[in-house]
Amino acid sequence: MRLPAAAAHLARVIHMTGPGSLARTVDEGRLELRSTGPEDEAVLGRLKALAREERTIAEDARSLAEGRKWPLNLAGQPYGWVRLRGDTARGALPRVLRIFDREVFELEGFSREKHEDDEVVSLVLATLDARHAVREALAALSPRDTVPGAK
């Protein structure tokens, strides 16, 4: 049986917001980004806030997929985030911003496609909105990363 494109998009939402997401991995203590002061705490605070939003989105996405009997793991294994392990939150910020840039790019692509499934589109847009918000908040904490090529 061929699955609709919405099933693949929903699987990516589940993957991006599931236990292996960067924010949830940090929030749940499976990836330690060190804190040496208030700048690190500001970064960690934004990631932990995103993790709370992700739990809600992930629960809704999993419930929708299960209700439709769509596979939950089409997107593969969660990332290990090994390159970030042991860094300070502020030191990891440029990589974190690139991760969110990549996810925003992918989600924007999904959102531009023509869809017949409003429930999946809603979850894609909720994930995209959360990524946009955290990306903007984190970029504000890292002025050197807000303008490409700035010195």
CORNOR-V390738 format. One record per residue. N is the residue number from 1. RES is the residue in three letters. SS is DSSP state (alpha for helix, beta for strand, coil for the rest). NEAR is the number of other C-alpha atoms within 12 Angstrom. Layout:
BEGIN
n->N res->RES ss->SS near->NEAR
n->N res->RES ss->SS near->NEAR
END
This chain:
BEGIN
n->1 res->MET ss->coil near->6
n->2 res->ARG ss->coil near->9
n->3 res->LEU ss->coil near->16
n->4 res->PRO ss->coil near->18
n->5 res->ALA ss->alpha near->20
n->6 res->ALA ss->alpha near->32
n->7 res->ALA ss->alpha near->35
n->8 res->ALA ss->alpha near->27
n->9 res->HIS ss->alpha near->38
n->10 res->LEU ss->alpha near->46
n->11 res->ALA ss->alpha near->35
n->12 res->ARG ss->alpha near->37
n->13 res->VAL ss->alpha near->47
n->14 res->ILE ss->alpha near->40
n->15 res->HIS ss->alpha near->34
n->16 res->MET ss->alpha near->47
n->17 res->THR ss->alpha near->39
n->18 res->GLY ss->coil near->37
n->19 res->PRO ss->coil near->30
n->20 res->GLY ss->coil near->31
n->21 res->SER ss->coil near->38
n->22 res->LEU ss->alpha near->44
n->23 res->ALA ss->alpha near->41
n->24 res->ARG ss->alpha near->34
n->25 res->THR ss->alpha near->32
n->26 res->VAL ss->alpha near->36
n->27 res->ASP ss->alpha near->27
n->28 res->GLU ss->coil near->21
n->29 res->GLY ss->coil near->20
n->30 res->ARG ss->coil near->21
n->31 res->LEU ss->coil near->29
n->32 res->GLU ss->coil near->26
n->33 res->LEU ss->coil near->34
n->34 res->ARG ss->beta near->24
n->35 res->SER ss->coil near->21
n->36 res->THR ss->coil near->17
n->37 res->GLY ss->coil near->14
n->38 res->PRO ss->alpha near->15
n->39 res->GLU ss->alpha near->22
n->40 res->ASP ss->alpha near->25
n->41 res->GLU ss->alpha near->22
n->42 res->ALA ss->alpha near->25
n->43 res->VAL ss->alpha near->38
n->44 res->LEU ss->alpha near->39
n->45 res->GLY ss->alpha near->26
n->46 res->ARG ss->alpha near->34
n->47 res->LEU ss->alpha near->38
n->48 res->LYS ss->alpha near->26
n->49 res->ALA ss->alpha near->24
n->50 res->LEU ss->alpha near->38
n->51 res->ALA ss->alpha near->32
n->52 res->ARG ss->alpha near->25
n->53 res->GLU ss->alpha near->30
n->54 res->GLU ss->alpha near->38
n->55 res->ARG ss->alpha near->31
n->56 res->THR ss->alpha near->24
n->57 res->ILE ss->alpha near->34
n->58 res->ALA ss->alpha near->35
n->59 res->GLU ss->alpha near->23
n->60 res->ASP ss->alpha near->27
n->61 res->ALA ss->alpha near->39
n->62 res->ARG ss->alpha near->31
n->63 res->SER ss->alpha near->22
n->64 res->LEU ss->alpha near->28
n->65 res->ALA ss->alpha near->30
n->66 res->GLU ss->alpha near->19
n->67 res->GLY ss->alpha near->13
n->68 res->ARG ss->alpha near->18
n->69 res->LYS ss->coil near->13
n->70 res->TRP ss->coil near->25
n->71 res->PRO ss->coil near->28
n->72 res->LEU ss->coil near->29
n->73 res->ASN ss->coil near->24
n->74 res->LEU ss->coil near->22
n->75 res->ALA ss->coil near->21
n->76 res->GLY ss->coil near->16
n->77 res->GLN ss->coil near->17
n->78 res->PRO ss->coil near->22
n->79 res->TYR ss->coil near->23
n->80 res->GLY ss->coil near->17
n->81 res->TRP ss->coil near->24
n->82 res->VAL ss->alpha near->17
n->83 res->ARG ss->alpha near->18
n->84 res->LEU ss->alpha near->26
n->85 res->ARG ss->coil near->22
n->86 res->GLY ss->coil near->20
n->87 res->ASP ss->coil near->23
n->88 res->THR ss->beta near->28
n->89 res->ALA ss->alpha near->36
n->90 res->ARG ss->alpha near->33
n->91 res->GLY ss->alpha near->27
n->92 res->ALA ss->alpha near->32
n->93 res->LEU ss->alpha near->37
n->94 res->PRO ss->alpha near->27
n->95 res->ARG ss->alpha near->26
n->96 res->VAL ss->alpha near->38
n->97 res->LEU ss->alpha near->35
n->98 res->ARG ss->alpha near->21
n->99 res->ILE ss->alpha near->27
n->100 res->PHE ss->alpha near->34
n->101 res->ASP ss->alpha near->25
n->102 res->ARG ss->alpha near->19
n->103 res->GLU ss->alpha near->30
n->104 res->VAL ss->alpha near->29
n->105 res->PHE ss->alpha near->19
n->106 res->GLU ss->alpha near->23
n->107 res->LEU ss->alpha near->32
n->108 res->GLU ss->alpha near->23
n->109 res->GLY ss->alpha near->18
n->110 res->PHE ss->alpha near->29
n->111 res->SER ss->alpha near->28
n->112 res->ARG ss->alpha near->14
n->113 res->GLU ss->coil near->16
n->114 res->LYS ss->coil near->13
n->115 res->HIS ss->coil near->19
n->116 res->GLU ss->coil near->14
n->117 res->ASP ss->coil near->20
n->118 res->ASP ss->alpha near->15
n->119 res->GLU ss->alpha near->22
n->120 res->VAL ss->alpha near->36
n->121 res->VAL ss->alpha near->31
n->122 res->SER ss->alpha near->25
n->123 res->LEU ss->alpha near->38
n->124 res->VAL ss->alpha near->42
n->125 res->LEU ss->alpha near->26
n->126 res->ALA ss->alpha near->31
n->127 res->THR ss->alpha near->43
n->128 res->LEU ss->alpha near->35
n->129 res->ASP ss->alpha near->25
n->130 res->ALA ss->alpha near->33
n->131 res->ARG ss->alpha near->41
n->132 res->HIS ss->alpha near->25
n->133 res->ALA ss->alpha near->23
n->134 res->VAL ss->alpha near->36
n->135 res->ARG ss->alpha near->34
n->136 res->GLU ss->alpha near->23
n->137 res->ALA ss->alpha near->27
n->138 res->LEU ss->alpha near->38
n->139 res->ALA ss->alpha near->29
n->140 res->ALA ss->alpha near->21
n->141 res->LEU ss->coil near->27
n->142 res->SER ss->coil near->26
n->143 res->PRO ss->alpha near->19
n->144 res->ARG ss->alpha near->16
n->145 res->ASP ss->alpha near->26
n->146 res->THR ss->coil near->21
n->147 res->VAL ss->coil near->11
n->148 res->PRO ss->coil near->11
n->149 res->GLY ss->coil near->8
n->150 res->ALA ss->coil near->9
n->151 res->LYS ss->coil near->8
END
